[in-house]
C-alpha cells in the first residue's frame, strides 16, 4: 500500500494519440494523475 509521499509505481498507458507513455519517462517533470471512479462522475 502506498502512503502519502511515496513515489508512484511505474506504469505505461496509451495516450489519446495511441502512443505508449511510461510514467518514468516524465521523471523530473510535474505530473498530475487524475483518477475517477466511473465515467461521467464529478471530480
MDAnalysis code that builds the backbone (N, CA, C; Angstrom):
import MDAnalysis as mda
import numpy as np

u = mda.Universe.empty(129, n_residues=43, atom_resindex=np.repeat(np.arange(43), 3), trajectory=True)
u.add_TopologyAttr("name", ["N", "CA", "C"] * 43)
u.add_TopologyAttr("resid", np.arange(1, 44))
u.add_TopologyAttr("resname", ["UNK", "UNK", "UNK", "UNK", "UNK", "UNK", "UNK", "UNK", "UNK", "UNK", "UNK", "UNK", "UNK", "UNK", "UNK", "UNK", "UNK", "UNK", "UNK", "UNK", "UNK", "UNK", "UNK", "UNK", "UNK", "UNK", "UNK", "UNK", "UNK", "UNK", "UNK", "UNK", "UNK", "UNK", "UNK", "UNK", "UNK", "UNK", "UNK", "UNK", "UNK", "UNK", "UNK"])
u.atoms.positions = np.array([
    [0.846, -1.175, 0.000],
    [0.000, 0.000, 0.000],
    [0.892, 1.239, 0.000],
    [0.556, 2.182, -0.855],
    [1.289, 3.441, -0.906],
    [0.842, 4.359, 0.222],
    [1.781, 5.157, 0.687],
    [1.484, 6.178, 1.700],
    [1.746, 7.541, 1.077],
    [1.181, 8.574, 1.658],
    [1.424, 9.933, 1.181],
    [2.923, 10.185, 1.126],
    [3.384, 10.692, 0.006],
    [4.790, 10.979, -0.177],
    [5.583, 9.874, -0.859],
    [4.997, 8.667, -0.967],
    [5.667, 7.567, -1.664],
    [5.691, 7.861, -3.165],
    [6.750, 7.451, -3.848],
    [6.735, 7.606, -5.306],
    [5.720, 6.654, -5.932],
    [5.102, 7.111, -6.990],
    [4.131, 6.265, -7.697],
    [4.866, 5.135, -8.406],
    [4.296, 3.944, -8.448],
    [4.919, 2.853, -9.203],
    [4.892, 3.174, -10.698],
    [5.890, 2.684, -11.408],
    [5.961, 2.940, -12.838],
    [4.852, 2.174, -13.560],
    [4.288, 2.789, -14.581],
    [3.275, 2.135, -15.405],
    [3.297, 2.747, -16.795],
    [2.709, 2.063, -17.732],
    [2.613, 2.532, -19.113],
    [1.147, 2.528, -19.522],
    [0.730, 3.622, -20.128],
    [-0.633, 3.769, -20.633],
    [-0.572, 4.263, -22.068],
    [-1.685, 4.202, -22.738],
    [-1.780, 4.685, -24.101],
    [-2.281, 6.127, -24.079],
    [-1.628, 7.019, -24.861],
    [-2.069, 8.402, -24.961],
    [-3.306, 8.489, -25.847],
    [-3.911, 9.667, -25.882],
    [-5.077, 9.847, -26.751],
    [-4.703, 9.732, -28.223],
    [-3.392, 9.784, -28.520],
    [-2.917, 9.617, -29.894],
    [-2.532, 8.167, -30.197],
    [-2.710, 7.273, -29.199],
    [-2.433, 5.863, -29.399],
    [-0.992, 5.454, -29.133],
    [-0.175, 6.368, -28.611],
    [1.225, 6.074, -28.336],
    [1.396, 5.664, -26.869],
    [2.310, 4.745, -26.575],
    [2.557, 4.369, -25.184],
    [3.300, 5.486, -24.449],
    [2.943, 5.707, -23.209],
    [3.596, 6.701, -22.360],
    [3.863, 6.054, -21.010],
    [5.124, 6.058, -20.602],
    [5.532, 5.459, -19.335],
    [5.769, 6.561, -18.316],
    [5.267, 6.379, -17.112],
    [5.412, 7.391, -16.069],
    [6.873, 7.754, -15.848],
    [7.766, 6.778, -15.842],
    [9.180, 7.069, -15.587],
    [9.798, 7.973, -16.652],
    [9.213, 8.038, -17.850],
    [9.742, 8.915, -18.896],
    [9.476, 10.386, -18.577],
    [8.635, 10.637, -17.601],
    [8.292, 12.008, -17.205],
    [9.037, 12.440, -15.944],
    [9.970, 11.627, -15.483],
    [10.719, 11.937, -14.257],
    [11.347, 13.319, -14.366],
    [11.223, 14.101, -13.301],
    [11.753, 15.459, -13.273],
    [10.734, 16.507, -13.679],
    [9.602, 16.069, -14.198],
    [8.520, 16.994, -14.577],
    [7.407, 16.892, -13.547],
    [6.579, 17.902, -13.496],
    [5.395, 17.833, -12.644],
    [4.339, 17.028, -13.378],
    [3.735, 16.075, -12.676],
    [2.734, 15.188, -13.276],
    [1.509, 15.170, -12.372],
    [0.351, 15.311, -12.955],
    [-0.908, 15.198, -12.225],
    [-1.593, 13.920, -12.686],
    [-1.856, 13.028, -11.756],
    [-2.599, 11.807, -12.061],
    [-4.040, 12.018, -11.611],
    [-4.950, 11.903, -12.517],
    [-6.361, 12.141, -12.216],
    [-7.104, 10.824, -12.365],
    [-7.674, 10.354, -11.295],
    [-8.447, 9.121, -11.309],
    [-9.886, 9.444, -10.973],
    [-10.790, 8.759, -11.591],
    [-12.194, 8.914, -11.260],
    [-12.819, 7.532, -11.240],
    [-13.807, 7.354, -10.368],
    [-14.357, 6.013, -10.170],
    [-15.200, 5.510, -11.334],
    [-15.777, 6.392, -12.077],
    [-16.732, 5.980, -13.104],
    [-16.898, 7.127, -14.094],
    [-17.102, 6.815, -15.341],
    [-17.291, 7.852, -16.348],
    [-18.488, 8.742, -15.997],
    [-18.364, 10.006, -16.340],
    [-19.425, 10.992, -16.138],
    [-19.748, 11.259, -14.665],
    [-18.767, 11.088, -13.778],
    [-18.977, 11.490, -12.389],
    [-18.163, 12.743, -12.134],
    [-18.615, 13.623, -11.255],
    [-17.867, 14.855, -10.995],
    [-16.535, 14.561, -10.305],
    [-15.528, 15.346, -10.626],
    [-14.222, 15.214, -9.998],
    [-14.192, 16.001, -8.773],
])
